[in-house]
Amino acid sequence: MPYDLVVIGSGPGGYVCAIRAAQLGMRVLVVEKDKTLGGTCLNVGCIPSKALLHTSHLYEEVADRFAPMGIEVSKPKLDLARMMQFKQEGVDGNVKGVAFLFKKNKIEARQGTGRIAAPAKVEVSTADGKSETVEAEAIVIATGSDVARLAGIEIDERRVLSSTGALSLPQVPKRLLIVGAGVIGLELGSVWRRLGAQVQVVEFLDRILPGIDGEVARQAQRLLEHQGMSFKLSSKITAVETSTKSLRAQVEPSTGGRAETLEADVTLIAVGRVPYTEGLGLESVGVKKDNKNRIIVDAHYATNVAGIYAIGDVIAGPMLAHKAEEEGVAVAEILAGQAGHVNYDVIPNVVYTYPEIAVVGRSEEELKAAGIPYKIGKYPFSANPRARVNQETEGFVKILADAKNDRVLGVHIMCSDAGNMVAEAAMAMEFGAAAEDIARTCHAHPTLPEAVKEAALAVDKRAINM
Ligand SMILES: Cc1cc2nc3c(=O)[nH]c(=O)nc-3n(C[C@H](O)[C@H](O)[C@H](O)COP(=O)(O)OP(=O)(O)OC[C@H]3O[C@@H](n4cnc5c(N)ncnc54)[C@H](O)[C@@H]3O)c2cc1C
């Protein structure tokens, strides 16, 4: 009997889509080529990176911040193998959680590589060379993304790493050279710096964290430098010599010019991710892609071939797990005849450095480019009582509101708990809040979110505690 839906890929896009479709009464099969469910996010992305960010942060806290709080402990000793095991336990727990949810929702899962043999037909090939063709009313492609590579630089996952290798190093490198000052480079750079590596970051652009509000990125750079990370901006790596004991990377200005050599023990290539469509058979069925290899879909996630849909990292938009999840829910609802929809104006984005950086909505640069007049309300954590008592006063909240109607257009938070705090801002924006609405919402005292309320008050120059 044909399936109502076959989902190819079990990352946050695919597995969430499968669950929502099953809830809506569909008979669902998920095809996953890897041994474990959960995709990049659970296996080699969000989850393991956050485990290491958590443990390395605590390691640094114990060493530097406990004594001033009156907690005497002996100097912490790193057991990296145990730390990696802790990370793996977190990954395993989450992966098993997906298997449990599949069982609970009566979703079938098959391990194998899916190829679309024809509309409504998916061929599943297993590692032992066997293959089987399944039929489905609808196919959702959720095959995600892969690491972007630099021409001429081979990733061996030993000394020249992708993010995957950088999540499993067997020892702390003395000198770590990171190529790319985006989210992944800065998060993994933070992990290894906290554990003792000297970290240098080379970035093609003249700024770090492309896409993040410029003022926020500048302050983040200052704080990361203060922590010991160093940056070489407007520069590009053109080659990495690996035959020598130390790696020797050739670096030159982005615009060309005299090259210099940087030495390191390990280098992490973190220059972004690219959609993954290998082996899917898209060309033979005629599914169209854009010039960045992303599958082209319409507002209902439908490709140009009837019955074939796509979601997540493999289509346009921010490469984020929660964006993929929202699309998974939306496409399942659309297939069930409901009005699935994703509000792309309200997709939060978090950088889990210390302090964290969390953003929802637009940056100043984007508003200027769109010609939208805006007001700014800014509030520093140095004025927030809870941040002061915890002595974690770095960062600020910045709210950008429409100059004409006060509607919140962007919220930018930098502080120890920004990732959790941005949920309030996303909720407010989803409901079309004005800055005034946030300013009049009672916030518990003493908490870090009071800074969000104060920033909203500051939009009309009436912050209280400043
Ligand atoms: C180091 C790192 C840290 C990250 N941290 C965060 C974070 O903190 N927050 C966040 O929101 N995002 C984060 N991301 C991004 C996030 O992981 C992705 O946006 C998300 O996983 C995309 O989900 P997806 O379902 O589209 O694809 P994926 O999670 O990539 O899953 C795709 C799945 O499809 C499978 N597949 C591919 N082709 C086939 C085929 N032909 N047949 C069968 N199976 C196939 C793959 O094996 C994979 O399991 C991080 C990424 C990395 C690398």
The ligand as an SDF file (V2000), in Angstrom:
LIG
                    3D

 53 58  0  0  0  0  0  0  0  0999 V2000
   28.1370   22.9120   14.4220 C   0  0  0  0  0  0  0  0  0  0  0  0
   26.7250   23.3590   14.1290 C   0  0  0  0  0  0  0  0  0  0  0  0
   25.9990   24.0010   15.1010 C   0  0  0  0  0  0  0  0  0  0  0  0
   24.6940   24.3990   14.8480 C   0  0  0  0  0  0  0  0  0  0  0  0
   24.0090   25.0240   15.8450 N   0  0  0  0  0  0  0  0  0  0  0  0
   22.7430   25.4160   15.6280 C   0  0  0  0  0  0  0  0  0  0  0  0
   21.9890   26.0080   16.6650 C   0  0  0  0  0  0  0  0  0  0  0  0
   22.4700   26.1800   17.7840 O   0  0  0  0  0  0  0  0  0  0  0  0
   20.7160   26.3730   16.3970 N   0  0  0  0  0  0  0  0  0  0  0  0
   20.1570   26.1950   15.1670 C   0  0  0  0  0  0  0  0  0  0  0  0
   18.9890   26.5550   14.9800 O   0  0  0  0  0  0  0  0  0  0  0  0
   20.8460   25.6360   14.1620 N   0  0  0  0  0  0  0  0  0  0  0  0
   22.1260   25.2300   14.3610 C   0  0  0  0  0  0  0  0  0  0  0  0
   22.8000   24.6070   13.3570 N   0  0  0  0  0  0  0  0  0  0  0  0
   22.1300   24.4390   12.0450 C   0  0  0  0  0  0  0  0  0  0  0  0
   21.1620   23.2500   12.0750 C   0  0  0  0  0  0  0  0  0  0  0  0
   21.8670   22.0860   12.4360 O   0  0  0  0  0  0  0  0  0  0  0  0
   20.4940   23.0840   10.7250 C   0  0  0  0  0  0  0  0  0  0  0  0
   19.8930   24.2950   10.3450 O   0  0  0  0  0  0  0  0  0  0  0  0
   19.4150   22.0010   10.7740 C   0  0  0  0  0  0  0  0  0  0  0  0
   19.9570   20.7650   11.1690 O   0  0  0  0  0  0  0  0  0  0  0  0
   18.7260   21.8500    9.4200 C   0  0  0  0  0  0  0  0  0  0  0  0
   17.7470   20.8600    9.5200 O   0  0  0  0  0  0  0  0  0  0  0  0
   17.2910   20.0120    8.2440 P   0  0  0  0  0  0  0  0  0  0  0  0
   16.2390   19.1050    8.7450 O   0  0  0  0  0  0  0  0  0  0  0  0
   16.9980   20.9120    7.1120 O   0  0  0  0  0  0  0  0  0  0  0  0
   18.5760   19.1730    7.7990 O   0  0  0  0  0  0  0  0  0  0  0  0
   19.6300   18.2640    8.5620 P   0  0  0  0  0  0  0  0  0  0  0  0
   19.5700   18.4180   10.0190 O   0  0  0  0  0  0  0  0  0  0  0  0
   20.9260   18.5210    7.8910 O   0  0  0  0  0  0  0  0  0  0  0  0
   19.1540   16.7780    8.2580 O   0  0  0  0  0  0  0  0  0  0  0  0
   19.1680   16.2510    6.9760 C   0  0  0  0  0  0  0  0  0  0  0  0
   19.1980   14.7350    7.0660 C   0  0  0  0  0  0  0  0  0  0  0  0
   18.9550   14.2030    5.7820 O   0  0  0  0  0  0  0  0  0  0  0  0
   19.7670   13.0520    5.6120 C   0  0  0  0  0  0  0  0  0  0  0  0
   19.8950   12.8000    4.1720 N   0  0  0  0  0  0  0  0  0  0  0  0
   20.4960   13.5920    3.2440 C   0  0  0  0  0  0  0  0  0  0  0  0
   20.3500   13.0680    2.0110 N   0  0  0  0  0  0  0  0  0  0  0  0
   19.6520   11.9200    2.1750 C   0  0  0  0  0  0  0  0  0  0  0  0
   19.1760   10.9260    1.2730 C   0  0  0  0  0  0  0  0  0  0  0  0
   19.3530   11.0360   -0.0640 N   0  0  0  0  0  0  0  0  0  0  0  0
   18.5150    9.8670    1.7750 N   0  0  0  0  0  0  0  0  0  0  0  0
   18.2970    9.7520    3.1130 C   0  0  0  0  0  0  0  0  0  0  0  0
   18.7150   10.6620    3.9980 N   0  0  0  0  0  0  0  0  0  0  0  0
   19.3750   11.7370    3.5350 C   0  0  0  0  0  0  0  0  0  0  0  0
   21.0610   13.4230    6.3020 C   0  0  0  0  0  0  0  0  0  0  0  0
   21.8010   12.2690    6.6440 O   0  0  0  0  0  0  0  0  0  0  0  0
   20.5380   14.1790    7.5290 C   0  0  0  0  0  0  0  0  0  0  0  0
   20.3350   13.3050    8.6020 O   0  0  0  0  0  0  0  0  0  0  0  0
   24.1100   24.1700   13.5810 C   0  0  0  0  0  0  0  0  0  0  0  0
   24.8340   23.5100   12.5940 C   0  0  0  0  0  0  0  0  0  0  0  0
   26.1310   23.0950   12.8580 C   0  0  0  0  0  0  0  0  0  0  0  0
   26.8910   22.3720   11.7930 C   0  0  0  0  0  0  0  0  0  0  0  0
  1  2  1  0
  2  3  1  0
  2 52  2  0
  3  4  2  0
  4  5  1  0
  4 50  1  0
  5  6  2  0
  6  7  1  0
  6 13  1  0
  7  8  2  0
  7  9  1  0
  9 10  1  0
 10 11  2  0
 10 12  1  0
 12 13  2  0
 13 14  1  0
 14 15  1  0
 14 50  1  0
 15 16  1  0
 16 17  1  0
 16 18  1  0
 18 19  1  0
 18 20  1  0
 20 21  1  0
 20 22  1  0
 22 23  1  0
 23 24  1  0
 24 25  2  0
 24 26  1  0
 24 27  1  0
 27 28  1  0
 28 29  2  0
 28 30  1  0
 28 31  1  0
 31 32  1  0
 32 33  1  0
 33 34  1  0
 33 48  1  0
 34 35  1  0
 35 36  1  0
 35 46  1  0
 36 37  1  0
 36 45  1  0
 37 38  2  0
 38 39  1  0
 39 40  1  0
 39 45  2  0
 40 41  1  0
 40 42  2  0
 42 43  1  0
 43 44  2  0
 44 45  1  0
 46 47  1  0
 46 48  1  0
 48 49  1  0
 50 51  2  0
 51 52  1  0
 52 53  1  0
M  END
$$$$
